[in-house]
Amino acid sequence: MMHSGLSNSDLVELTAFRRLLHRYPEISGEEWETAARIVAALEPLSPSRILTGLGGHGVAAAFDSGVAGPTVLFRAELDALPIQEINDLEWVSQVPGKGHLCGHDGHMTILLALGRLLSRHPVARGRVVLMFQPSEEDGAGARAVVADPPRLGLCHPSGTGAAFRLSCDTGRADELRLSGVGDPLAGQNRPCGQSRRRGVPRAGGGRADPRD
Ligand SMILES: [Zn+2]
């Protein structure tokens, strides 16, 4: 009996959502519209709680079993890069000088896919938190989110727990990794765009394949 997995309609809808995010990139600290889109996509999944305005425009959704247990947090990022996207894809960035060239649109969509699964197949104990962090590319967002303990405490691991970030470091969109354990700041010292900024910014494809 199949208990997990996404349907074809899930994949169609999620692909369309990722392309929508890709069309309208917002850079660090300006992710209000992206955050609103994420909230609108989370609400039908009926998480136990949705927090907004975390560290700026951050959004978190908690799927809580109501039974004591570990908390596991998965993190994606809301912001795009201040780089012009140049290609002829239908969903090319509509915002001059800004583009989702680091794959954060894909990361966000992956977390929403996970949210769909959690909505249909709730965890038996503990809770899962989906964190959509703002301002990842300028390195400010993780610290700002964690500096909001009164509200973050509502979904922060207490006792045992773990936090994972989706990584775009591998250079291939089909090799996403999860990294970081036990600390929601995992990876915050190395923004995804950092290595690229040291070199010549690439206009166009970037690391994340916009064709997917
Ligand atoms: Zn990035």
Residues whose N, C-alpha, C, O or C-beta is under 5 A from the ligand:
A	BS01	ZN	C102 C192 G193
